[in-house]
Structures are given as structure tokens and as C-alpha cells.
Amino acid sequence: MATPMKQAPSQQGKTPSQSQHGAAATPPVSTPFSTSMAGQTGLTPHGPRSSPQQFKKSPANSITVMGHPGSSAVNFDSPSAAAALGALGMAGLDMNLDGVGGLGGLGSLGRNDGDDRARRLQTVIAILSQSKGLVSEAGLERLVKRLGMECMWEDDMGGGGAKPRTLIVAGSAIELLVAFLNDAVQSVSLAFPESADVVAKHAEEAGKILLDDLKLAPGQNPLTKRLDRFAANFEMLATLDKLSVIPGLNLFEAIGGIYESLERLYRWDLHKVREDPTYNGRNDHYISNTVLCTRNGRPVMHTRGRVGLSLDYWKEKRLLPAGTEAEAAYIQETEKTWGVLISCAPLKDLSIPPVRVSDKWVSMEVEKVNGPEDIQPGSVIDWLQPENTILQPSDPSKPDPGGHGLGADALLLGPKFPEVIFKAILDPPLHVPVNVWDEIRQRGGALPSAVFMAPITLDSLLFPVAPGTQQDPDEPRSITVSRKVDVCTASTEAAQWSQTTHRNRLWIYRPVIGKTLTEIPFSHPQQIIGMLPLLRQYAFLSTILQKEFGPNQAPSAPPAAEGKSAETTATTTYEDDYEAFMAGSNEKETYPSAASAPGLNVDVNFTTYPVPRLNITFPFQQRTASVTLEIQANGQVHVESQNVLDECNSTAPDGRQRRPEDLGKMLEVTEDIGEWLEFIRTRWA
């Protein structure tokens, strides 16, 4: 068959009857449609008489260049040429080849509308799933099923009137009963029928927390009672239950075993501190805080509204004494506590050994004796290595209660290690430099991180940049805050309280990349104990920085005194200062000097390498005082340099010698730079 040929320009548009060649071997080529004719054609290549000529007359072959109507028309001799351009992704040439026989997919090649729709749908689902719903029969049932747990309803067959209904949630190792009456929760019962006593003895406390999450508090409306708190606690229980393999691997017993070992260690720490002559005369509250914040932490099970095991390692105002039991209870309820929640997760990092179910992580005596370490000063903890937990093959003729699919596969593979690891969840999360983040995770056994991430500075995590503004991570930054600080003036009769204004400015000359520490995989509780000094270091650092430069501060004065308040007035960079200087603006409006406005100007220079360091400059005795402090492990404050103490004020009125390290100890007690400064200015001046 001969190939169609183009005619000369003078012959284009002639019909076969007008051509001098009448019996040409191929039909002549018709003129392409113009832009004005493209919308008038009624031809379609789907008809039974479609031909190359009809294809050339279709609107798909009468497009304009790059979508501009005024451009010259583009002519293609064959559908294959148009399809080739479509495959090359020439989006500007919309050839509308969706209907050309077998070429419909080529017209949209390069974009997958199905994937886009699926991606948008997943985004919508993620947004909607953030809301856990309201406390109701239907809402609780949806939440339980969303977490992959089996449930059923049981109606009370009692007398007349409103009858309660009970939602029964059953898993591999837990049994939860929630009783409703008129869509309001009446009672909650949590049991661990497949677990040992190390788990069952804490079930009642966990049930009370779940009940508090669901029942209406005084003044609450059933139409606004949400499931968020209950969902957070029940999700932890559901995760442990779904990862458990009964019999063989009970993760609730694994968590309970860690608690027993850490509780044994905590009691030993209390005994050692009480034996120390340094703490003679100290009450139990002070000794307990000392163990919590300086030694191996305090394990607690089902407390502070959270279900599960938490190893507390830091708290606010840890060195302030509590006078009465009522004051101690108030402090316990209101002051912030930092902890590590112990949970489990699926095994993904092969460098982390799997979980082991045991309560023998530390010996019964705790302290190692008759060993080579006895020649070293101090006590050495006698950590143990429990035997590995191994899952035995399951009987394929019996159903798998946990739905783990271990039947025939387990028989083929034989015994195997659990595909589960321990996981520590920081509550609350900590913002740390990226090198510290990597070091802490490596202490848990994780491999060094090789994930590339966007450069986010530590100061941007501690003090987020205002929306709509841009901050170059490599550029220095300053944050200006005006704050009211309580001042206690001692008198012969009673302490007198007043307030003064501090205009604080935080300088970050060398920004460092930071990251938020949320989870730490580990295989032995000894690894978590080894991380505590670093965690305390940055917990204390974040506390004093947030109190001094955070936007919202809680009152800390006595009831008769007015509470403190803080307001961030400016966040600037060197470029902002330069532009303001060139424009002739007066910086005194945002950061006035001591001569132009009442109050105290405080400059804090913040660096993190090699350790977090604060250089604090403030007016003192008609001169400028400068104190450089290092925040070290366990939240200890070391005075690197200072010019506050001299011959005039080195001796206290009672004859006691003041030492530079007293400056650091005072900041550890107050945990507040503003109060610390006023103590120096009013007591040491």
C-alpha cells in the first residue's frame, strides 16, 4: 500500500475531481481545520468510516501552539505523531486524543488522577481522624473498632425504666466493660484475665483513669464531652494487646516486670539518700525529689491521668520545701513533671533486640557486691540480662486468638523471637540539638540517623517564629520580652512583695540545628537510666528559658501578690536591626534603656556548644554585672565566670562567706532567671 503524500502548497485544498492526476495512488490530503472551524466539526474518529483524512479533520488536529488562539495551527500527518507528542508530556499541546482508538490513556500520560484522588482522600481522612468524637454509645463503639478491637453490646434484662447497656471489649489479654445509661457512662471495669499478678494488681487504678476520661465532670455537658483523653489511654492498651501473642508473649507482663525492677531500684535509692549525712533533717518530700531528679528516677504505674508505666525523672520547684501535707498535695497536683512512658512497638530497626518478659532486670540486692568494681568509689548497680523470650510454633488446627497469623508459617519456621521492641515515649517531648538527639537514640541501641531533614534551629523549636514571617536558619536572632517579676523585700515583721519590670532580650548568635525528641527505642531499662542526666539537662534549660521568654507565664507569687505576666514584644534579626538603623527608627520603643524608662534591662546570650551556656548581663550596683552559667547534666548549674561578688559583698550580714557557686545553686532553687536576678540585686547589693 502506498504511503499518503503531501501535495504542493498550490494544490492543497483541491478535491480529487479537481486534481489533474485523477487516479492518484493515494487520496489527497485535506486542509487542516482552522481555529474558527474547530468548534463546528461534527466528525469523530470513533465512526465506522474513520480514516486518516477524517482524523486530520477532527478538532484534535486543529489545535494552536501552546494554547494561544492567535498562533499558527499545528498539523500532524498521523495519529502516531500526535500520540508521540502526548507521550512526551507536551502539556501546552492539548491534543484531546482520549477517543482515538486505543490512545485514550496516552493523552493524559504523566498524570495519575486516581493517585491524586487517593492522596487527597487520605489527607481528608487524616484530618478527620484527629477528632476522636464525643462520649456516647456510638462514638465509643466507633473508636474501639477504629483501633482494631472486637466489641459487642449486652443489654440489661432487668425491670422497667431506662435499662443500662454494657459495651464489652475483648482482646488477647484485656477485657474492658463500659456501662452506659441514657448515653452516659456509669462505670468502667478493666481486667487482665490472661496476665500474672504483676499486672492484675494495677488494673483497678487503670480502670479509674478510664472512668474519669469518660464520665461527666461537674458542670460538663454530654454534648461537648469528648473522647480524646480516653482515646490516648485506650490506644496504648490496644497497642500492647494487639502486639501480644497469647500464650507466649504478654506485653503487659513485660511492662509490669520492668516496673518491678525499677521500683526495687527506687527503694534502694531512697535508702542510700537517707543514709547520706548531707540529707540529715530533710523530710520525705525533699528526699523523694532528690532521688527523682538526681539518681535513677521514680517509676509510677497509672498516674497523672495516664495509663501505663512512667519513669519520672524531673519536676518543677524540686528544691523548694513543702511545709504541710496540704501544700505537698497541691504541689504534686499543679507542678509540672517530666516522665518517660514505657510501651512497645513493632520491630523495624534490626539493631534493637526484641522484648523480653522478665522482672529480673536488676538483682534483688540491687548493689553489686564481691566484684572488681568494689575498688571504685560509690555503688554499682547490679544489672542483669534476662533470658530471651522465644515464641513457640502454634498449632495450625487451633484459631489464632490474636490474629497474628502464626499457624502454618510458625510450624515451618519453628521457634522465633518476637517482632516487638520496647519504646520510651517522652512526656512531654524535649527540644534538643540534633547531635544530642542522635546521641540519646544511640544510647538506646539505634543506629546513627542518616535522614536528611529541613534545617530547623533549636531556638525556633523553643520559640516558634510568628506565622507569616521568615527566619534564615543561619542568621542570628534576638527575642525581646517585657515581663513583670515579683520582688520580695525582707523586713523585720514580714516579707513585703512588690513588682518590677524586666525588659529581657535573648541573643542567639550561633544558631544550631535542633530536633524534638519524642520516642526512644531500647532493649534494657539500664539504657533509659543512662539517658536521664541528659534529659534533665534540657528539661531544666527549657524550663528557665520558657519562664523568662515564653509568651504565657503562670502566676508564682503568694496569693496577696499580683501574678507575673509576660508579653513577647519583638523577634528580630540582624537584618531587621540594620534596616531599622538605616531608616532612622528609634529602638527605644521596643527595648528602652534604663535611663529612658523604669525597669531593668537584661541581656541573655544563649549558646549550646559544647554544653548549653547562658551569659546574663544586667545592671548591678552602678555597674554592669555579667554571669556566665553552664547547664550541665542532671540540671546542675555551674558558674563559669562572674563579676557580681567582690570584696564589698563577699561576706553576708550573718558572717557567712558567699561563694560563686552560690549563684548557680540559687538558680537551681528558683528555676527563674527574673527571680534569681532580683534576689541578687536585693539581697547581695
Legacy VTK file of the C-alpha trace (Angstrom):
# vtk DataFile Version 3.0
C-alpha trace
ASCII
DATASET POLYDATA
POINTS 685 float
0.000 0.000 0.000
1.379 3.369 -0.945
2.058 5.977 1.706
-0.041 9.178 1.703
1.875 12.132 0.277
1.528 15.849 0.827
0.605 17.951 -2.192
2.325 21.100 -3.203
1.096 24.256 -1.473
-0.619 25.382 -4.692
-2.635 22.178 -4.831
-3.658 21.954 -1.143
-7.386 22.055 -0.669
-8.284 20.565 -4.083
-10.676 17.670 -4.303
-9.858 14.527 -6.283
-12.068 15.724 -9.136
-10.171 18.972 -9.354
-6.787 17.261 -9.384
-5.040 16.721 -12.684
-3.849 13.328 -11.502
-7.393 11.893 -11.134
-6.179 8.314 -10.466
-3.594 9.068 -7.929
-2.295 6.155 -5.922
-3.304 7.782 -2.642
-6.122 10.134 -1.716
-5.172 13.774 -1.462
-4.668 15.327 1.926
-7.327 17.777 3.038
-6.564 21.110 4.589
-6.370 21.156 8.378
-9.156 22.869 10.189
-8.581 26.417 11.292
-9.295 27.645 14.792
-12.616 29.077 13.742
-13.727 25.787 12.206
-12.591 23.617 15.093
-15.785 24.099 17.037
-18.065 23.448 14.031
-16.958 19.977 13.040
-19.129 17.002 13.757
-16.683 14.313 12.708
-15.423 11.754 15.196
-12.753 9.101 14.738
-14.977 6.554 16.515
-17.233 6.089 13.459
-17.024 3.011 11.254
-15.745 5.070 8.346
-12.919 6.778 10.210
-9.824 7.272 8.153
-6.606 9.263 8.240
-8.402 12.015 6.365
-11.180 12.158 8.930
-8.617 12.195 11.692
-6.970 15.237 10.131
-10.347 16.963 10.044
-11.021 16.322 13.738
-10.715 19.136 16.325
-7.868 17.203 17.939
-5.701 18.021 14.946
-6.655 21.690 14.843
-5.004 22.952 17.986
-2.966 26.077 18.397
0.587 26.399 19.607
0.905 26.471 23.426
-2.811 27.152 23.738
-2.703 30.638 22.203
-5.571 31.170 19.720
-3.598 33.683 17.697
-0.779 31.294 16.921
-0.421 29.254 13.793
-2.198 25.924 13.649
-0.153 22.771 14.143
-0.667 19.978 11.633
0.096 16.309 12.264
0.154 13.791 9.443
-0.826 10.762 11.518
-2.294 9.799 14.888
1.031 8.243 15.832
2.758 11.634 15.637
0.140 13.202 17.900
0.384 10.289 20.318
4.163 10.589 20.434
3.906 14.235 21.456
1.379 13.268 24.105
3.809 10.685 25.474
6.487 13.371 25.661
4.281 15.287 28.085
3.761 18.402 25.926
1.080 19.819 28.186
0.816 23.008 26.168
-0.466 20.988 23.175
-3.779 19.598 24.372
-4.483 17.152 21.551
-7.629 15.608 23.075
-6.702 12.090 21.960
-8.888 10.427 24.579
-11.153 8.964 21.922
-8.625 7.846 19.318
-8.787 4.042 19.128
-6.599 2.690 21.929
-4.854 6.048 22.539
-7.072 7.448 25.272
-4.523 6.795 28.020
-1.714 8.479 26.128
-3.419 11.845 26.117
-3.161 12.034 29.921
0.136 10.171 30.298
2.266 11.640 33.085
-0.568 12.417 35.469
-2.471 9.835 37.513
-5.785 11.271 38.595
-6.529 8.146 40.643
-3.403 8.607 42.756
-4.210 12.283 43.257
-7.717 11.478 44.410
-6.414 8.778 46.756
-3.842 11.181 48.176
-6.463 13.854 48.778
-8.773 11.301 50.361
-6.040 10.148 52.736
-5.406 13.773 53.716
-9.088 14.278 54.494
-9.204 11.034 56.498
-6.109 12.078 58.486
-7.708 15.424 59.331
-11.000 13.851 60.345
-9.292 11.130 62.394
-7.716 13.756 64.652
-11.138 14.206 66.208
-11.969 11.151 68.303
-15.643 12.060 68.617
-17.961 12.542 71.580
-18.598 10.271 74.547
-21.623 8.226 73.518
-22.524 4.636 72.768
-21.987 5.059 69.042
-18.878 7.196 69.475
-17.154 4.729 71.802
-18.023 1.773 69.562
-16.554 3.542 66.503
-13.362 4.342 68.409
-12.905 0.744 69.589
-13.383 -0.632 66.077
-11.054 2.002 64.623
-8.319 0.745 66.965
-8.863 -2.819 65.712
-10.503 -4.258 68.845
-13.502 -6.588 68.963
-16.589 -5.430 70.863
-20.230 -6.333 71.449
-23.212 -4.902 73.345
-25.021 -6.576 76.208
-28.446 -5.291 77.318
-29.632 -5.446 80.898
-32.652 -7.726 81.188
-33.824 -6.169 84.467
-37.040 -4.353 85.373
-38.755 -1.415 83.688
-37.490 2.079 83.090
-34.285 3.032 81.405
-32.069 -0.030 81.070
-28.276 0.163 81.043
-26.231 -1.252 78.214
-22.704 -2.589 78.549
-20.057 -2.435 75.837
-17.779 -5.459 76.137
-14.333 -5.033 74.583
-12.279 -8.217 74.374
-8.705 -8.642 73.245
-5.881 -11.110 73.592
-5.044 -10.053 77.151
-7.558 -7.373 78.226
-11.241 -7.234 78.980
-12.978 -3.858 79.230
-16.600 -3.343 80.321
-18.176 0.120 79.892
-21.702 0.525 81.285
-23.963 3.208 79.732
-27.261 4.616 80.973
-29.045 7.142 78.757
-25.871 7.520 76.681
-23.833 8.483 79.773
-21.041 6.304 81.209
-21.851 4.865 84.631
-18.935 2.515 85.322
-15.769 1.080 83.788
-14.180 -2.260 84.634
-10.754 -3.256 83.284
-9.318 -6.742 83.774
-6.318 -8.731 82.541
-7.547 -12.347 82.776
-4.527 -13.820 80.964
-1.891 -11.911 82.954
0.038 -12.587 86.131
-0.428 -10.768 89.421
2.275 -8.251 88.487
-0.283 -6.807 86.040
-3.604 -7.577 87.730
-2.755 -5.674 90.918
-2.650 -2.383 88.972
-5.847 -2.959 86.974
-8.116 -1.065 89.382
-6.073 2.157 89.118
-6.134 1.945 85.321
-9.910 1.432 85.351
-10.380 4.560 87.487
-8.410 6.648 84.989
-10.506 5.359 82.096
-13.685 6.133 84.048
-12.502 9.685 84.726
-11.871 10.077 80.999
-15.446 9.051 80.141
-17.733 10.233 82.937
-19.179 13.728 83.084
-17.436 16.070 85.487
-19.487 18.639 87.415
-20.614 21.325 85.007
-19.830 19.331 81.857
-22.375 18.893 79.076
-22.881 15.485 77.409
-22.965 17.255 74.052
-19.391 18.503 74.487
-17.714 15.623 76.376
-15.011 14.367 74.013
-13.212 11.034 73.731
-9.705 12.435 73.248
-8.300 11.628 76.706
-9.848 8.165 76.735
-8.595 7.506 73.197
-4.985 8.308 74.156
-5.074 5.889 77.096
-7.042 3.127 75.406
-4.811 3.281 72.323
-1.805 2.376 74.479
-3.690 -0.615 75.901
-4.880 -1.674 72.449
-1.358 -1.444 71.010
0.075 -3.725 73.697
-2.839 -6.126 73.317
-2.558 -6.436 69.522
1.209 -6.970 69.688
0.861 -9.662 72.359
0.793 -13.328 71.373
-1.150 -15.342 73.946
0.250 -17.647 75.131
3.918 -16.909 74.819
4.229 -13.125 74.715
2.233 -10.989 77.143
3.470 -7.416 76.776
1.521 -6.264 79.831
3.631 -8.675 81.880
6.752 -7.361 80.141
5.890 -3.769 81.183
4.946 -4.963 84.680
8.292 -6.736 85.012
10.181 -3.533 84.181
8.126 -1.704 86.807
9.026 -4.270 89.468
12.743 -3.901 88.718
12.662 -0.086 88.636
10.606 0.027 91.850
13.249 -2.135 93.535
15.909 0.303 92.317
13.894 3.313 93.550
13.550 1.909 97.084
17.298 1.248 97.147
17.944 4.870 96.092
15.741 6.170 98.896
17.655 4.074 101.404
21.020 5.327 100.131
19.976 9.001 100.256
18.638 8.684 103.798
21.989 7.211 104.858
23.828 10.233 103.436
24.661 12.726 106.255
24.146 15.573 103.801
20.393 14.991 103.939
20.049 14.745 107.725
16.906 16.524 108.830
15.330 16.547 105.368
11.729 15.387 105.095
10.456 12.598 102.847
9.222 15.056 100.211
12.696 16.538 99.733
14.405 13.121 99.691
11.910 11.768 97.170
12.549 14.745 94.873
16.284 14.244 95.233
16.030 10.626 94.092
13.665 11.592 91.272
15.864 14.396 89.879
19.417 13.267 90.616
19.531 9.467 90.741
17.560 6.811 88.841
14.113 8.385 88.692
10.820 7.251 90.193
8.627 4.608 88.485
4.868 5.120 88.746
2.064 2.992 87.341
-1.203 4.571 86.122
-0.846 8.116 87.439
-1.473 11.751 86.430
-4.313 10.683 84.134
-2.114 8.393 82.017
-2.497 4.629 81.777
0.763 2.694 81.793
4.240 2.793 83.301
6.022 6.143 83.584
9.572 6.693 84.823
9.516 10.238 86.241
12.873 11.991 86.073
12.281 15.742 86.605
9.824 18.182 88.163
9.405 21.886 88.774
10.483 23.533 92.040
12.138 20.321 93.140
14.323 22.025 95.784
11.617 24.114 97.451
10.399 22.556 100.707
6.759 21.634 101.240
5.564 22.652 104.702
2.310 20.809 105.284
0.753 17.744 103.683
-1.819 20.015 102.001
0.970 22.029 100.403
2.701 18.846 99.261
-0.547 17.579 97.703
-1.075 20.931 95.956
2.478 20.865 94.580
2.005 17.292 93.395
-1.188 18.296 91.569
-0.095 21.572 89.957
3.637 21.495 89.298
4.864 20.051 86.029
6.549 16.637 85.980
8.654 15.140 83.190
8.487 11.399 82.599
9.195 8.577 80.152
6.250 6.331 79.254
7.285 2.717 78.654
5.429 0.987 75.812
6.103 -1.359 72.877
6.221 -1.062 69.102
6.661 -3.377 66.091
10.251 -4.321 65.306
11.556 -2.211 62.400
15.166 -1.499 63.358
17.088 -4.785 63.417
19.774 -3.197 65.592
17.338 -3.197 68.556
16.983 -6.589 70.320
13.360 -7.744 70.803
11.413 -7.559 74.044
11.995 -9.917 76.939
9.360 -10.752 79.548
11.007 -10.705 82.968
11.082 -8.904 86.324
14.766 -9.718 86.853
16.383 -6.723 85.126
18.241 -5.840 88.339
19.271 -8.176 91.124
17.337 -8.407 94.374
20.231 -6.753 96.258
20.437 -4.018 93.546
24.005 -3.184 94.570
26.800 -5.244 93.082
28.992 -6.931 95.716
32.150 -9.054 95.624
33.082 -7.776 92.192
36.044 -5.964 90.686
34.027 -2.753 90.714
34.212 -2.631 94.513
37.583 -0.919 94.280
35.857 2.103 92.710
34.186 4.731 94.908
30.403 4.718 95.055
27.844 1.998 94.487
27.485 -0.029 91.323
24.064 -1.279 90.227
23.909 -4.994 89.581
22.077 -5.070 86.252
21.012 -8.466 84.933
20.386 -9.839 81.461
17.161 -11.895 81.432
16.795 -14.830 79.097
15.374 -14.238 75.657
11.655 -14.662 75.131
11.022 -17.130 72.290
7.689 -17.747 70.613
6.905 -21.414 70.115
5.119 -22.688 66.993
1.366 -22.566 67.306
-0.993 -25.412 66.439
-2.451 -24.738 62.972
-5.620 -26.630 63.908
-6.409 -24.061 66.611
-7.526 -20.500 65.835
-5.058 -17.728 66.455
-6.615 -15.653 69.256
-4.567 -12.587 68.486
-4.971 -12.693 64.724
-1.204 -12.774 64.207
-1.151 -15.466 61.552
1.313 -17.744 63.314
-0.253 -21.094 62.283
1.407 -22.887 59.381
4.127 -20.277 58.970
5.264 -20.781 62.565
5.399 -24.528 62.076
7.601 -24.058 59.037
9.883 -21.517 60.659
9.971 -23.088 64.085
10.571 -21.043 67.252
11.359 -17.385 66.705
11.983 -14.153 68.564
9.132 -11.674 69.000
8.961 -8.972 66.366
8.364 -6.350 69.056
10.671 -3.879 70.814
10.404 -1.652 73.877
9.720 2.024 73.233
10.096 5.029 75.549
7.744 7.959 74.891
8.836 11.298 76.318
6.079 13.106 78.211
6.424 15.959 77.405
8.712 15.884 74.335
12.066 17.667 74.575
13.686 20.084 72.111
17.413 19.298 71.889
20.294 19.921 69.442
20.392 17.353 66.659
23.668 15.842 67.902
22.131 15.272 71.344
19.049 13.755 69.685
21.252 11.286 67.829
23.356 10.509 70.913
20.323 9.709 73.067
18.850 7.397 70.443
22.198 5.625 70.038
22.296 5.038 73.798
19.082 3.093 73.293
20.756 0.960 70.641
19.517 2.689 67.468
21.889 3.175 64.575
23.119 6.693 63.705
20.465 8.625 61.829
21.082 9.286 58.132
17.756 11.011 57.404
18.029 14.350 55.657
15.761 16.953 57.161
14.919 20.618 56.787
17.195 22.862 58.867
15.152 23.818 61.948
17.066 25.691 64.629
16.770 24.875 68.315
15.614 28.409 69.140
12.838 28.110 66.531
11.597 24.982 68.319
11.743 26.650 71.730
10.296 29.941 70.458
8.460 29.421 67.148
8.695 32.171 64.563
5.461 34.126 64.163
3.285 32.962 61.239
3.885 34.890 58.050
7.489 35.768 58.893
10.661 34.203 57.586
13.775 33.338 59.521
17.045 32.282 57.899
18.395 29.356 59.964
21.950 30.650 59.525
21.151 34.184 60.676
21.473 35.294 64.311
18.237 36.068 66.106
17.088 38.105 69.085
13.864 37.874 71.090
12.641 40.794 73.202
10.190 40.274 76.062
8.726 42.634 78.634
7.867 40.858 81.878
6.596 41.586 85.365
8.699 39.997 88.120
7.758 39.623 91.786
10.236 41.076 94.282
10.323 40.021 97.928
11.788 42.608 100.293
12.607 41.287 103.738
11.534 43.373 106.703
11.619 42.985 110.449
7.958 41.984 110.642
7.097 40.160 107.402
8.138 39.843 103.821
6.861 42.602 101.540
6.038 41.846 97.933
6.191 44.217 95.001
6.648 44.027 91.249
9.176 45.372 88.817
9.503 45.268 85.042
12.233 43.349 83.248
12.906 44.023 79.588
14.649 40.828 78.563
16.473 40.237 75.313
17.633 36.784 74.269
20.507 36.714 71.780
21.260 33.674 69.619
24.474 34.496 67.748
25.271 30.945 66.594
22.061 29.071 65.787
22.259 25.287 65.936
20.043 22.714 64.266
17.535 21.217 66.684
15.087 18.337 66.783
12.213 17.266 69.001
12.846 14.093 70.971
9.574 12.152 71.214
10.353 8.402 71.174
13.400 6.287 72.020
13.649 2.574 71.157
15.504 0.468 73.726
16.012 -3.116 74.830
17.038 -2.809 78.510
15.878 -0.352 81.223
19.528 0.320 82.014
19.683 2.260 78.733
16.853 4.567 79.822
18.517 5.128 83.196
21.705 6.151 81.389
19.797 8.798 79.383
18.276 10.562 82.395
21.153 13.019 83.087
20.922 14.355 79.517
17.138 14.543 79.618
17.257 16.501 82.888
19.798 18.895 81.415
17.484 20.020 78.630
14.322 19.821 80.740
15.840 22.382 83.129
17.117 24.511 80.228
13.694 24.645 78.587
12.092 25.499 81.950
14.160 28.599 82.675
14.055 29.837 79.068
10.284 29.433 78.780
9.691 31.185 82.092
11.817 34.133 81.038
10.983 34.434 77.340
7.801 32.410 76.834
4.618 34.241 75.808
2.441 32.985 78.681
3.597 32.700 82.273
1.684 31.294 85.231
1.492 33.314 88.459
4.069 32.233 91.022
3.643 34.900 93.703
1.800 34.436 97.001
-1.970 34.935 96.872
-1.684 38.512 98.162
0.698 39.488 95.373
-0.186 40.029 91.773
0.803 37.258 89.360
3.555 37.603 86.808
2.844 38.183 83.178
4.970 38.279 80.068
4.410 39.554 76.585
6.687 38.987 73.630
7.190 42.370 72.038
9.594 41.641 69.194
11.573 38.954 67.442
14.287 40.441 65.281
17.371 39.505 63.311
20.483 41.448 62.443
18.964 42.333 59.102
15.938 43.826 60.886
18.186 45.881 63.162
20.222 47.103 60.215
17.153 48.170 58.270
15.756 49.935 61.334
19.048 51.762 61.843
19.222 52.834 58.202
15.616 54.044 58.370
16.420 56.129 61.438
13.921 54.384 63.688
14.194 54.605 67.472
14.722 51.186 69.038
13.801 52.562 72.445
10.156 51.924 71.647
10.719 48.167 71.829
13.805 47.970 74.042
14.219 51.182 76.066
17.296 51.881 78.125
17.315 52.170 81.874
17.591 55.940 81.667
14.550 56.394 79.418
12.063 54.052 81.152
11.664 52.400 84.568
12.630 48.778 84.933
15.617 46.555 84.370
17.306 45.674 81.081
18.530 42.066 80.945
20.579 40.586 78.098
20.943 36.802 77.810
23.346 35.318 75.277
22.396 31.684 74.546
24.792 29.083 73.093
24.671 25.284 73.083
28.170 24.128 72.153
29.825 22.239 73.777
27.158 22.496 76.529
24.195 24.871 76.961
25.531 28.172 78.235
23.845 31.425 79.292
25.715 34.696 79.614
23.474 37.064 81.616
24.195 40.800 81.733
22.236 43.213 83.975
22.722 46.455 85.970
24.080 45.908 89.477
25.450 48.476 91.968
26.023 51.267 89.448
27.843 48.903 87.113
27.141 46.149 84.617
27.210 42.652 86.055
27.930 39.620 83.880
27.448 35.990 84.889
28.167 33.023 82.599
26.338 29.837 83.579
26.639 26.321 82.181
23.640 23.983 82.347
25.207 20.602 82.972
23.935 17.038 83.314
21.149 16.434 85.858
20.218 20.117 85.602
23.166 21.319 87.651
24.233 24.944 87.141
27.968 25.634 87.020
29.238 29.219 87.274
31.839 29.627 84.551
32.589 33.303 85.295
31.067 36.206 87.239
31.807 39.721 88.490
28.964 40.028 90.997
30.944 39.061 94.094
33.770 41.335 95.137
35.342 42.459 98.418
32.288 44.541 99.293
29.619 41.854 99.166
31.528 38.578 99.556
30.520 38.370 103.227
26.849 38.076 104.208
25.419 40.113 107.137
25.392 36.951 109.260
29.121 36.457 108.613
28.757 33.606 106.131
31.097 33.710 103.160
29.389 33.959 99.783
30.869 31.823 97.030
30.481 31.990 93.241
28.857 28.549 93.205
26.052 30.004 95.324
24.898 31.868 92.216
24.348 28.588 90.411
22.639 26.997 93.409
20.219 29.917 93.670
19.156 29.473 90.043
18.615 25.762 90.672
16.281 26.676 93.547
14.312 29.466 91.863
14.315 27.964 88.317
13.559 31.518 87.178
16.102 33.998 85.806
13.962 37.016 86.762
13.548 35.940 90.401
17.211 34.971 90.516
18.261 38.455 89.377
16.039 40.210 91.897
17.373 38.015 94.694
20.926 39.078 93.786
20.010 42.756 93.456
18.013 42.948 96.708
19.987 40.570 98.968
23.558 40.919 97.735
23.682 44.612 96.896
LINES 1 686
685 0 1 2 3 4 5 6 7 8 9 10 11 12 13 14 15 16 17 18 19 20 21 22 23 24 25 26 27 28 29 30 31 32 33 34 35 36 37 38 39 40 41 42 43 44 45 46 47 48 49 50 51 52 53 54 55 56 57 58 59 60 61 62 63 64 65 66 67 68 69 70 71 72 73 74 75 76 77 78 79 80 81 82 83 84 85 86 87 88 89 90 91 92 93 94 95 96 97 98 99 100 101 102 103 104 105 106 107 108 109 110 111 112 113 114 115 116 117 118 119 120 121 122 123 124 125 126 127 128 129 130 131 132 133 134 135 136 137 138 139 140 141 142 143 144 145 146 147 148 149 150 151 152 153 154 155 156 157 158 159 160 161 162 163 164 165 166 167 168 169 170 171 172 173 174 175 176 177 178 179 180 181 182 183 184 185 186 187 188 189 190 191 192 193 194 195 196 197 198 199 200 201 202 203 204 205 206 207 208 209 210 211 212 213 214 215 216 217 218 219 220 221 222 223 224 225 226 227 228 229 230 231 232 233 234 235 236 237 238 239 240 241 242 243 244 245 246 247 248 249 250 251 252 253 254 255 256 257 258 259 260 261 262 263 264 265 266 267 268 269 270 271 272 273 274 275 276 277 278 279 280 281 282 283 284 285 286 287 288 289 290 291 292 293 294 295 296 297 298 299 300 301 302 303 304 305 306 307 308 309 310 311 312 313 314 315 316 317 318 319 320 321 322 323 324 325 326 327 328 329 330 331 332 333 334 335 336 337 338 339 340 341 342 343 344 345 346 347 348 349 350 351 352 353 354 355 356 357 358 359 360 361 362 363 364 365 366 367 368 369 370 371 372 373 374 375 376 377 378 379 380 381 382 383 384 385 386 387 388 389 390 391 392 393 394 395 396 397 398 399 400 401 402 403 404 405 406 407 408 409 410 411 412 413 414 415 416 417 418 419 420 421 422 423 424 425 426 427 428 429 430 431 432 433 434 435 436 437 438 439 440 441 442 443 444 445 446 447 448 449 450 451 452 453 454 455 456 457 458 459 460 461 462 463 464 465 466 467 468 469 470 471 472 473 474 475 476 477 478 479 480 481 482 483 484 485 486 487 488 489 490 491 492 493 494 495 496 497 498 499 500 501 502 503 504 505 506 507 508 509 510 511 512 513 514 515 516 517 518 519 520 521 522 523 524 525 526 527 528 529 530 531 532 533 534 535 536 537 538 539 540 541 542 543 544 545 546 547 548 549 550 551 552 553 554 555 556 557 558 559 560 561 562 563 564 565 566 567 568 569 570 571 572 573 574 575 576 577 578 579 580 581 582 583 584 585 586 587 588 589 590 591 592 593 594 595 596 597 598 599 600 601 602 603 604 605 606 607 608 609 610 611 612 613 614 615 616 617 618 619 620 621 622 623 624 625 626 627 628 629 630 631 632 633 634 635 636 637 638 639 640 641 642 643 644 645 646 647 648 649 650 651 652 653 654 655 656 657 658 659 660 661 662 663 664 665 666 667 668 669 670 671 672 673 674 675 676 677 678 679 680 681 682 683 684
